[in-house]
Amino acid sequence: MDMGVVVIVVVAIVGGVFYDAMKMRYKYQHLASGKGYEDLQQELKQVKARLATLESIVTDKKYQLNEEINRL
């Protein structure tokens, strides 16, 4: 194999690892700053609201009756 190809492959791998490490570092710094925590709290509230809506739809008698009719 040509030495130039080996160098290119090694540089690409090292660059990719370095990029991933910096991306993870930024992510954890963002979470540690507190803003990331607030974002996660807000997203959790939204998910809980959506889940409550879905639960109310699925437990609704009309929905269950419609599902039984569709199965027949």
PDB file with SEQRES, HELIX, SHEET and CRYST1 records, atoms N, CA, C and O in Angstrom:
SEQRES   1 A   72  MET ASP MET GLY VAL VAL VAL ILE VAL VAL VAL ALA ILE          
SEQRES   2 A   72  VAL GLY GLY VAL PHE TYR ASP ALA MET LYS MET ARG TYR          
SEQRES   3 A   72  LYS TYR GLN HIS LEU ALA SER GLY LYS GLY TYR GLU ASP          
SEQRES   4 A   72  LEU GLN GLN GLU LEU LYS GLN VAL LYS ALA ARG LEU ALA          
SEQRES   5 A   72  THR LEU GLU SER ILE VAL THR ASP LYS LYS TYR GLN LEU          
SEQRES   6 A   72  ASN GLU GLU ILE ASN ARG LEU                                  
HELIX    1 AA1 MET A    3  ALA A   32  1                                  30    
HELIX    2 AA2 LYS A   35  VAL A   58  1                                  24    
HELIX    3 AA3 LYS A   61  ARG A   71  1                                  11    
CRYST1    1.000    1.000    1.000  90.00  90.00  90.00 P 1           1          
ATOM      1  N   MET A   1       0.844  -1.171   0.000  1.00  0.00           N  
ATOM      2  CA  MET A   1       0.000   0.000   0.000  1.00  0.00           C  
ATOM      3  C   MET A   1       0.894   1.241   0.000  1.00  0.00           C  
ATOM      4  O   MET A   1       1.954   1.255   0.625  1.00  0.00           O  
ATOM      5  N   ASP A   2       0.469   2.240  -0.682  1.00  0.00           N  
ATOM      6  CA  ASP A   2       1.227   3.480  -0.776  1.00  0.00           C  
ATOM      7  C   ASP A   2       1.227   4.205   0.566  1.00  0.00           C  
ATOM      8  O   ASP A   2       0.196   4.242   1.237  1.00  0.00           O  
ATOM      9  N   MET A   3       2.341   4.774   0.969  1.00  0.00           N  
ATOM     10  CA  MET A   3       2.479   5.457   2.254  1.00  0.00           C  
ATOM     11  C   MET A   3       1.567   6.681   2.341  1.00  0.00           C  
ATOM     12  O   MET A   3       1.116   7.022   3.435  1.00  0.00           O  
ATOM     13  N   GLY A   4       1.287   7.339   1.239  1.00  0.00           N  
ATOM     14  CA  GLY A   4       0.401   8.505   1.237  1.00  0.00           C  
ATOM     15  C   GLY A   4      -1.019   8.143   1.635  1.00  0.00           C  
ATOM     16  O   GLY A   4      -1.685   8.896   2.345  1.00  0.00           O  
ATOM     17  N   VAL A   5      -1.479   6.981   1.174  1.00  0.00           N  
ATOM     18  CA  VAL A   5      -2.823   6.512   1.521  1.00  0.00           C  
ATOM     19  C   VAL A   5      -2.897   6.227   3.017  1.00  0.00           C  
ATOM     20  O   VAL A   5      -3.885   6.569   3.668  1.00  0.00           O  
ATOM     21  N   VAL A   6      -1.854   5.601   3.563  1.00  0.00           N  
ATOM     22  CA  VAL A   6      -1.819   5.289   4.988  1.00  0.00           C  
ATOM     23  C   VAL A   6      -1.880   6.566   5.816  1.00  0.00           C  
ATOM     24  O   VAL A   6      -2.609   6.630   6.806  1.00  0.00           O  
ATOM     25  N   VAL A   7      -1.133   7.565   5.422  1.00  0.00           N  
ATOM     26  CA  VAL A   7      -1.126   8.841   6.139  1.00  0.00           C  
ATOM     27  C   VAL A   7      -2.503   9.492   6.090  1.00  0.00           C  
ATOM     28  O   VAL A   7      -2.974  10.016   7.100  1.00  0.00           O  
ATOM     29  N   ILE A   8      -3.143   9.466   4.946  1.00  0.00           N  
ATOM     30  CA  ILE A   8      -4.474  10.062   4.811  1.00  0.00           C  
ATOM     31  C   ILE A   8      -5.478   9.343   5.701  1.00  0.00           C  
ATOM     32  O   ILE A   8      -6.297   9.987   6.357  1.00  0.00           O  
ATOM     33  N   VAL A   9      -5.422   8.016   5.729  1.00  0.00           N  
ATOM     34  CA  VAL A   9      -6.343   7.244   6.555  1.00  0.00           C  
ATOM     35  C   VAL A   9      -6.116   7.540   8.028  1.00  0.00           C  
ATOM     36  O   VAL A   9      -7.079   7.733   8.771  1.00  0.00           O  
ATOM     37  N   VAL A  10      -4.860   7.581   8.466  1.00  0.00           N  
ATOM     38  CA  VAL A  10      -4.550   7.860   9.873  1.00  0.00           C  
ATOM     39  C   VAL A  10      -5.007   9.257  10.253  1.00  0.00           C  
ATOM     40  O   VAL A  10      -5.584   9.438  11.326  1.00  0.00           O  
ATOM     41  N   VAL A  11      -4.769  10.241   9.413  1.00  0.00           N  
ATOM     42  CA  VAL A  11      -5.193  11.616   9.699  1.00  0.00           C  
ATOM     43  C   VAL A  11      -6.715  11.699   9.769  1.00  0.00           C  
ATOM     44  O   VAL A  11      -7.257  12.401  10.623  1.00  0.00           O  
ATOM     45  N   ALA A  12      -7.401  10.997   8.891  1.00  0.00           N  
ATOM     46  CA  ALA A  12      -8.867  11.007   8.900  1.00  0.00           C  
ATOM     47  C   ALA A  12      -9.401  10.381  10.191  1.00  0.00           C  
ATOM     48  O   ALA A  12     -10.342  10.905  10.788  1.00  0.00           O  
ATOM     49  N   ILE A  13      -8.817   9.278  10.619  1.00  0.00           N  
ATOM     50  CA  ILE A  13      -9.277   8.617  11.845  1.00  0.00           C  
ATOM     51  C   ILE A  13      -9.009   9.496  13.058  1.00  0.00           C  
ATOM     52  O   ILE A  13      -9.894   9.684  13.892  1.00  0.00           O  
ATOM     53  N   VAL A  14      -7.806  10.035  13.166  1.00  0.00           N  
ATOM     54  CA  VAL A  14      -7.462  10.897  14.302  1.00  0.00           C  
ATOM     55  C   VAL A  14      -8.343  12.145  14.305  1.00  0.00           C  
ATOM     56  O   VAL A  14      -8.797  12.579  15.364  1.00  0.00           O  
ATOM     57  N   GLY A  15      -8.581  12.711  13.153  1.00  0.00           N  
ATOM     58  CA  GLY A  15      -9.453  13.889  13.061  1.00  0.00           C  
ATOM     59  C   GLY A  15     -10.872  13.575  13.490  1.00  0.00           C  
ATOM     60  O   GLY A  15     -11.502  14.375  14.182  1.00  0.00           O  
ATOM     61  N   GLY A  16     -11.385  12.415  13.087  1.00  0.00           N  
ATOM     62  CA  GLY A  16     -12.739  12.016  13.477  1.00  0.00           C  
ATOM     63  C   GLY A  16     -12.860  11.808  14.969  1.00  0.00           C  
ATOM     64  O   GLY A  16     -13.844  12.224  15.580  1.00  0.00           O  
ATOM     65  N   VAL A  17     -11.863  11.163  15.564  1.00  0.00           N  
ATOM     66  CA  VAL A  17     -11.874  10.951  17.011  1.00  0.00           C  
ATOM     67  C   VAL A  17     -11.796  12.290  17.735  1.00  0.00           C  
ATOM     68  O   VAL A  17     -12.520  12.509  18.706  1.00  0.00           O  
ATOM     69  N   PHE A  18     -10.935  13.179  17.281  1.00  0.00           N  
ATOM     70  CA  PHE A  18     -10.811  14.497  17.898  1.00  0.00           C  
ATOM     71  C   PHE A  18     -12.118  15.280  17.794  1.00  0.00           C  
ATOM     72  O   PHE A  18     -12.535  15.925  18.755  1.00  0.00           O  
ATOM     73  N   TYR A  19     -12.759  15.224  16.636  1.00  0.00           N  
ATOM     74  CA  TYR A  19     -14.030  15.921  16.438  1.00  0.00           C  
ATOM     75  C   TYR A  19     -15.092  15.394  17.396  1.00  0.00           C  
ATOM     76  O   TYR A  19     -15.806  16.176  18.023  1.00  0.00           O  
ATOM     77  N   ASP A  20     -15.200  14.068  17.513  1.00  0.00           N  
ATOM     78  CA  ASP A  20     -16.180  13.479  18.431  1.00  0.00           C  
ATOM     79  C   ASP A  20     -15.890  13.859  19.880  1.00  0.00           C  
ATOM     80  O   ASP A  20     -16.814  14.124  20.649  1.00  0.00           O  
ATOM     81  N   ALA A  21     -14.622  13.886  20.253  1.00  0.00           N  
ATOM     82  CA  ALA A  21     -14.252  14.258  21.622  1.00  0.00           C  
ATOM     83  C   ALA A  21     -14.648  15.699  21.912  1.00  0.00           C  
ATOM     84  O   ALA A  21     -15.159  15.992  22.992  1.00  0.00           O  
ATOM     85  N   MET A  22     -14.422  16.595  20.973  1.00  0.00           N  
ATOM     86  CA  MET A  22     -14.789  18.003  21.176  1.00  0.00           C  
ATOM     87  C   MET A  22     -16.304  18.176  21.235  1.00  0.00           C  
ATOM     88  O   MET A  22     -16.815  18.983  22.011  1.00  0.00           O  
ATOM     89  N   LYS A  23     -17.009  17.418  20.418  1.00  0.00           N  
ATOM     90  CA  LYS A  23     -18.473  17.496  20.420  1.00  0.00           C  
ATOM     91  C   LYS A  23     -19.021  17.023  21.763  1.00  0.00           C  
ATOM     92  O   LYS A  23     -19.928  17.648  22.312  1.00  0.00           O  
ATOM     93  N   MET A  24     -18.485  15.933  22.295  1.00  0.00           N  
ATOM     94  CA  MET A  24     -18.929  15.437  23.600  1.00  0.00           C  
ATOM     95  C   MET A  24     -18.561  16.417  24.707  1.00  0.00           C  
ATOM     96  O   MET A  24     -19.342  16.624  25.635  1.00  0.00           O  
ATOM     97  N   ARG A  25     -17.394  17.012  24.620  1.00  0.00           N  
ATOM     98  CA  ARG A  25     -16.968  17.996  25.628  1.00  0.00           C  
ATOM     99  C   ARG A  25     -17.920  19.189  25.646  1.00  0.00           C  
ATOM    100  O   ARG A  25     -18.328  19.643  26.715  1.00  0.00           O  
ATOM    101  N   TYR A  26     -18.271  19.695  24.473  1.00  0.00           N  
ATOM    102  CA  TYR A  26     -19.209  20.808  24.393  1.00  0.00           C  
ATOM    103  C   TYR A  26     -20.555  20.424  24.978  1.00  0.00           C  
ATOM    104  O   TYR A  26     -21.166  21.211  25.701  1.00  0.00           O  
ATOM    105  N   LYS A  27     -21.023  19.221  24.672  1.00  0.00           N  
ATOM    106  CA  LYS A  27     -22.320  18.760  25.161  1.00  0.00           C  
ATOM    107  C   LYS A  27     -22.330  18.719  26.686  1.00  0.00           C  
ATOM    108  O   LYS A  27     -23.276  19.199  27.311  1.00  0.00           O  
ATOM    109  N   TYR A  28     -21.292  18.153  27.286  1.00  0.00           N  
ATOM    110  CA  TYR A  28     -21.248  18.047  28.735  1.00  0.00           C  
ATOM    111  C   TYR A  28     -21.038  19.403  29.407  1.00  0.00           C  
ATOM    112  O   TYR A  28     -21.549  19.634  30.503  1.00  0.00           O  
ATOM    113  N   GLN A  29     -20.301  20.290  28.771  1.00  0.00           N  
ATOM    114  CA  GLN A  29     -20.161  21.640  29.316  1.00  0.00           C  
ATOM    115  C   GLN A  29     -21.504  22.360  29.288  1.00  0.00           C  
ATOM    116  O   GLN A  29     -21.847  23.087  30.220  1.00  0.00           O  
ATOM    117  N   HIS A  30     -22.249  22.157  28.229  1.00  0.00           N  
ATOM    118  CA  HIS A  30     -23.561  22.785  28.084  1.00  0.00           C  
ATOM    119  C   HIS A  30     -24.503  22.271  29.172  1.00  0.00           C  
ATOM    120  O   HIS A  30     -25.246  23.045  29.775  1.00  0.00           O  
ATOM    121  N   LEU A  31     -24.467  20.966  29.415  1.00  0.00           N  
ATOM    122  CA  LEU A  31     -25.321  20.392  30.460  1.00  0.00           C  
ATOM    123  C   LEU A  31     -24.885  20.855  31.846  1.00  0.00           C  
ATOM    124  O   LEU A  31     -25.726  21.112  32.707  1.00  0.00           O  
ATOM    125  N   ALA A  32     -23.584  20.961  32.064  1.00  0.00           N  
ATOM    126  CA  ALA A  32     -23.069  21.360  33.371  1.00  0.00           C  
ATOM    127  C   ALA A  32     -23.353  22.830  33.668  1.00  0.00           C  
ATOM    128  O   ALA A  32     -23.391  23.229  34.832  1.00  0.00           O  
ATOM    129  N   SER A  33     -23.549  23.625  32.642  1.00  0.00           N  
ATOM    130  CA  SER A  33     -23.792  25.051  32.856  1.00  0.00           C  
ATOM    131  C   SER A  33     -25.173  25.322  33.437  1.00  0.00           C  
ATOM    132  O   SER A  33     -25.436  26.432  33.902  1.00  0.00           O  
ATOM    133  N   GLY A  34     -26.050  24.344  33.419  1.00  0.00           N  
ATOM    134  CA  GLY A  34     -27.394  24.531  33.964  1.00  0.00           C  
ATOM    135  C   GLY A  34     -28.428  24.779  32.885  1.00  0.00           C  
ATOM    136  O   GLY A  34     -29.589  24.402  33.047  1.00  0.00           O  
ATOM    137  N   LYS A  35     -28.033  25.402  31.794  1.00  0.00           N  
ATOM    138  CA  LYS A  35     -28.989  25.665  30.721  1.00  0.00           C  
ATOM    139  C   LYS A  35     -29.480  24.363  30.111  1.00  0.00           C  
ATOM    140  O   LYS A  35     -30.663  24.229  29.796  1.00  0.00           O  
ATOM    141  N   GLY A  36     -28.588  23.414  29.946  1.00  0.00           N  
ATOM    142  CA  GLY A  36     -28.983  22.126  29.402  1.00  0.00           C  
ATOM    143  C   GLY A  36     -29.985  21.434  30.299  1.00  0.00           C  
ATOM    144  O   GLY A  36     -30.903  20.768  29.821  1.00  0.00           O  
ATOM    145  N   TYR A  37     -29.810  21.591  31.600  1.00  0.00           N  
ATOM    146  CA  TYR A  37     -30.732  20.995  32.558  1.00  0.00           C  
ATOM    147  C   TYR A  37     -32.110  21.613  32.424  1.00  0.00           C  
ATOM    148  O   TYR A  37     -33.115  20.903  32.461  1.00  0.00           O  
ATOM    149  N   GLU A  38     -32.168  22.922  32.270  1.00  0.00           N  
ATOM    150  CA  GLU A  38     -33.455  23.612  32.107  1.00  0.00           C  
ATOM    151  C   GLU A  38     -34.135  23.165  30.820  1.00  0.00           C  
ATOM    152  O   GLU A  38     -35.351  22.973  30.788  1.00  0.00           O  
ATOM    153  N   ASP A  39     -33.355  23.001  29.768  1.00  0.00           N  
ATOM    154  CA  ASP A  39     -33.913  22.525  28.491  1.00  0.00           C  
ATOM    155  C   ASP A  39     -34.499  21.127  28.648  1.00  0.00           C  
ATOM    156  O   ASP A  39     -35.576  20.830  28.130  1.00  0.00           O  
ATOM    157  N   LEU A  40     -33.771  20.266  29.376  1.00  0.00           N  
ATOM    158  CA  LEU A  40     -34.268  18.904  29.589  1.00  0.00           C  
ATOM    159  C   LEU A  40     -35.531  18.906  30.437  1.00  0.00           C  
ATOM    160  O   LEU A  40     -36.444  18.120  30.183  1.00  0.00           O  
ATOM    161  N   GLN A  41     -35.599  19.767  31.430  1.00  0.00           N  
ATOM    162  CA  GLN A  41     -36.791  19.866  32.263  1.00  0.00           C  
ATOM    163  C   GLN A  41     -37.998  20.300  31.429  1.00  0.00           C  
ATOM    164  O   GLN A  41     -39.089  19.751  31.580  1.00  0.00           O  
ATOM    165  N   GLN A  42     -37.802  21.282  30.553  1.00  0.00           N  
ATOM    166  CA  GLN A  42     -38.878  21.764  29.697  1.00  0.00           C  
ATOM    167  C   GLN A  42     -39.333  20.671  28.741  1.00  0.00           C  
ATOM    168  O   GLN A  42     -40.532  20.476  28.542  1.00  0.00           O  
ATOM    169  N   GLU A  43     -38.385  19.962  28.154  1.00  0.00           N  
ATOM    170  CA  GLU A  43     -38.732  18.875  27.237  1.00  0.00           C  
ATOM    171  C   GLU A  43     -39.475  17.767  27.974  1.00  0.00           C  
ATOM    172  O   GLU A  43     -40.414  17.188  27.426  1.00  0.00           O  
ATOM    173  N   LEU A  44     -39.073  17.462  29.207  1.00  0.00           N  
ATOM    174  CA  LEU A  44     -39.750  16.443  29.991  1.00  0.00           C  
ATOM    175  C   LEU A  44     -41.192  16.841  30.277  1.00  0.00           C  
ATOM    176  O   LEU A  44     -42.085  15.996  30.224  1.00  0.00           O  
ATOM    177  N   LYS A  45     -41.433  18.110  30.579  1.00  0.00           N  
ATOM    178  CA  LYS A  45     -42.799  18.587  30.805  1.00  0.00           C  
ATOM    179  C   LYS A  45     -43.649  18.411  29.551  1.00  0.00           C  
ATOM    180  O   LYS A  45     -44.805  17.996  29.633  1.00  0.00           O  
ATOM    181  N   GLN A  46     -43.078  18.725  28.395  1.00  0.00           N  
ATOM    182  CA  GLN A  46     -43.805  18.583  27.135  1.00  0.00           C  
ATOM    183  C   GLN A  46     -44.125  17.123  26.841  1.00  0.00           C  
ATOM    184  O   GLN A  46     -45.222  16.801  26.385  1.00  0.00           O  
ATOM    185  N   VAL A  47     -43.171  16.247  27.101  1.00  0.00           N  
ATOM    186  CA  VAL A  47     -43.394  14.821  26.854  1.00  0.00           C  
ATOM    187  C   VAL A  47     -44.469  14.281  27.788  1.00  0.00           C  
ATOM    188  O   VAL A  47     -45.306  13.479  27.372  1.00  0.00           O  
ATOM    189  N   LYS A  48     -44.455  14.710  29.036  1.00  0.00           N  
ATOM    190  CA  LYS A  48     -45.477  14.266  29.986  1.00  0.00           C  
ATOM    191  C   LYS A  48     -46.865  14.736  29.556  1.00  0.00           C  
ATOM    192  O   LYS A  48     -47.838  13.992  29.680  1.00  0.00           O  
ATOM    193  N   ALA A  49     -46.961  15.962  29.053  1.00  0.00           N  
ATOM    194  CA  ALA A  49     -48.249  16.473  28.588  1.00  0.00           C  
ATOM    195  C   ALA A  49     -48.740  15.665  27.382  1.00  0.00           C  
ATOM    196  O   ALA A  49     -49.923  15.338  27.292  1.00  0.00           O  
ATOM    197  N   ARG A  50     -47.837  15.348  26.467  1.00  0.00           N  
ATOM    198  CA  ARG A  50     -48.223  14.555  25.299  1.00  0.00           C  
ATOM    199  C   ARG A  50     -48.646  13.145  25.714  1.00  0.00           C  
ATOM    200  O   ARG A  50     -49.598  12.588  25.167  1.00  0.00           O  
ATOM    201  N   LEU A  51     -47.937  12.582  26.676  1.00  0.00           N  
ATOM    202  CA  LEU A  51     -48.274  11.247  27.161  1.00  0.00           C  
ATOM    203  C   LEU A  51     -49.646  11.240  27.821  1.00  0.00           C  
ATOM    204  O   LEU A  51     -50.419  10.301  27.632  1.00  0.00           O  
ATOM    205  N   ALA A  52     -49.954  12.275  28.590  1.00  0.00           N  
ATOM    206  CA  ALA A  52     -51.269  12.355  29.229  1.00  0.00           C  
ATOM    207  C   ALA A  52     -52.373  12.429  28.175  1.00  0.00           C  
ATOM    208  O   ALA A  52     -53.431  11.819  28.331  1.00  0.00           O  
ATOM    209  N   THR A  53     -52.123  13.172  27.110  1.00  0.00           N  
ATOM    210  CA  THR A  53     -53.103  13.261  26.028  1.00  0.00           C  
ATOM    211  C   THR A  53     -53.312  11.900  25.366  1.00  0.00           C  
ATOM    212  O   THR A  53     -54.446  11.484  25.128  1.00  0.00           O  
ATOM    213  N   LEU A  54     -52.218  11.218  25.075  1.00  0.00           N  
ATOM    214  CA  LEU A  54     -52.326   9.896  24.453  1.00  0.00           C  
ATOM    215  C   LEU A  54     -53.025   8.894  25.366  1.00  0.00           C  
ATOM    216  O   LEU A  54     -53.819   8.078  24.899  1.00  0.00           O  
ATOM    217  N   GLU A  55     -52.737   8.951  26.652  1.00  0.00           N  
ATOM    218  CA  GLU A  55     -53.400   8.052  27.595  1.00  0.00           C  
ATOM    219  C   GLU A  55     -54.898   8.305  27.637  1.00  0.00           C  
ATOM    220  O   GLU A  55     -55.692   7.368  27.708  1.00  0.00           O  
ATOM    221  N   SER A  56     -55.278   9.572  27.592  1.00  0.00           N  
ATOM    222  CA  SER A  56     -56.710   9.879  27.618  1.00  0.00           C  
ATOM    223  C   SER A  56     -57.402   9.399  26.350  1.00  0.00           C  
ATOM    224  O   SER A  56     -58.558   8.979  26.398  1.00  0.00           O  
ATOM    225  N   ILE A  57     -56.715   9.455  25.226  1.00  0.00           N  
ATOM    226  CA  ILE A  57     -57.305   8.980  23.971  1.00  0.00           C  
ATOM    227  C   ILE A  57     -57.465   7.460  24.003  1.00  0.00           C  
ATOM    228  O   ILE A  57     -58.518   6.936  23.642  1.00  0.00           O  
ATOM    229  N   VAL A  58     -56.437   6.769  24.430  1.00  0.00           N  
ATOM    230  CA  VAL A  58     -56.461   5.308  24.405  1.00  0.00           C  
ATOM    231  C   VAL A  58     -57.439   4.750  25.424  1.00  0.00           C  
ATOM    232  O   VAL A  58     -58.060   3.719  25.168  1.00  0.00           O  
ATOM    233  N   THR A  59     -57.594   5.389  26.557  1.00  0.00           N  
ATOM    234  CA  THR A  59     -58.504   4.877  27.577  1.00  0.00           C  
ATOM    235  C   THR A  59     -59.945   5.329  27.355  1.00  0.00           C  
ATOM    236  O   THR A  59     -60.836   4.947  28.113  1.00  0.00           O  
ATOM    237  N   ASP A  60     -60.178   6.129  26.335  1.00  0.00           N  
ATOM    238  CA  ASP A  60     -61.521   6.597  26.022  1.00  0.00           C  
ATOM    239  C   ASP A  60     -62.368   5.418  25.527  1.00  0.00           C  
ATOM    240  O   ASP A  60     -61.897   4.612  24.725  1.00  0.00           O  
ATOM    241  N   LYS A  61     -63.602   5.319  25.997  1.00  0.00           N  
ATOM    242  CA  LYS A  61     -64.504   4.207  25.623  1.00  0.00           C  
ATOM    243  C   LYS A  61     -64.769   4.187  24.118  1.00  0.00           C  
ATOM    244  O   LYS A  61     -64.816   3.114  23.515  1.00  0.00           O  
ATOM    245  N   LYS A  62     -64.943   5.359  23.506  1.00  0.00           N  
ATOM    246  CA  LYS A  62     -65.208   5.415  22.070  1.00  0.00           C  
ATOM    247  C   LYS A  62     -64.037   4.841  21.280  1.00  0.00           C  
ATOM    248  O   LYS A  62     -64.233   4.126  20.297  1.00  0.00           O  
ATOM    249  N   TYR A  63     -62.836   5.154  21.709  1.00  0.00           N  
ATOM    250  CA  TYR A  63     -61.639   4.648  21.023  1.00  0.00           C  
ATOM    251  C   TYR A  63     -61.591   3.125  21.118  1.00  0.00           C  
ATOM    252  O   TYR A  63     -61.332   2.448  20.124  1.00  0.00           O  
ATOM    253  N   GLN A  64     -61.837   2.593  22.299  1.00  0.00           N  
ATOM    254  CA  GLN A  64     -61.797   1.143  22.485  1.00  0.00           C  
ATOM    255  C   GLN A  64     -62.875   0.458  21.661  1.00  0.00           C  
ATOM    256  O   GLN A  64     -62.626  -0.588  21.062  1.00  0.00           O  
ATOM    257  N   LEU A  65     -64.078   1.039  21.625  1.00  0.00           N  
ATOM    258  CA  LEU A  65     -65.156   0.473  20.829  1.00  0.00           C  
ATOM    259  C   LEU A  65     -64.803   0.507  19.349  1.00  0.00           C  
ATOM    260  O   LEU A  65     -65.053  -0.462  18.632  1.00  0.00           O  
ATOM    261  N   ASN A  66     -64.229   1.601  18.888  1.00  0.00           N  
ATOM    262  CA  ASN A  66     -63.823   1.727  17.493  1.00  0.00           C  
ATOM    263  C   ASN A  66     -62.770   0.684  17.149  1.00  0.00           C  
ATOM    264  O   ASN A  66     -62.816   0.107  16.062  1.00  0.00           O  
ATOM    265  N   GLU A  67     -61.832   0.427  18.037  1.00  0.00           N  
ATOM    266  CA  GLU A  67     -60.799  -0.587  17.798  1.00  0.00           C  
ATOM    267  C   GLU A  67     -61.421  -1.973  17.691  1.00  0.00           C  
ATOM    268  O   GLU A  67     -61.024  -2.769  16.841  1.00  0.00           O  
ATOM    269  N   GLU A  68     -62.394  -2.264  18.548  1.00  0.00           N  
ATOM    270  CA  GLU A  68     -63.055  -3.566  18.476  1.00  0.00           C  
ATOM    271  C   GLU A  68     -63.808  -3.724  17.160  1.00  0.00           C  
ATOM    272  O   GLU A  68     -63.778  -4.794  16.553  1.00  0.00           O  
ATOM    273  N   ILE A  69     -64.470  -2.686  16.724  1.00  0.00           N  
ATOM    274  CA  ILE A  69     -65.197  -2.730  15.445  1.00  0.00           C  
ATOM    275  C   ILE A  69     -64.227  -2.922  14.296  1.00  0.00           C  
ATOM    276  O   ILE A  69     -64.504  -3.694  13.378  1.00  0.00           O  
ATOM    277  N   ASN A  70     -63.093  -2.235  14.328  1.00  0.00           N  
ATOM    278  CA  ASN A  70     -62.097  -2.369  13.255  1.00  0.00           C  
ATOM    279  C   ASN A  70     -61.503  -3.770  13.213  1.00  0.00           C  
ATOM    280  O   ASN A  70     -61.173  -4.258  12.132  1.00  0.00           O  
ATOM    281  N   ARG A  71     -61.359  -4.430  14.355  1.00  0.00           N  
ATOM    282  CA  ARG A  71     -60.819  -5.790  14.375  1.00  0.00           C  
ATOM    283  C   ARG A  71     -61.773  -6.773  13.726  1.00  0.00           C  
ATOM    284  O   ARG A  71     -61.336  -7.779  13.167  1.00  0.00           O  
ATOM    285  N   LEU A  72     -63.071  -6.499  13.789  1.00  0.00           N  
ATOM    286  CA  LEU A  72     -64.069  -7.409  13.206  1.00  0.00           C  
ATOM    287  C   LEU A  72     -64.062  -7.198  11.718  1.00  0.00           C  
ATOM    288  O   LEU A  72     -64.818  -7.851  10.998  1.00  0.00           O  
TER     289      LEU A  72                                                      
END                                                                             
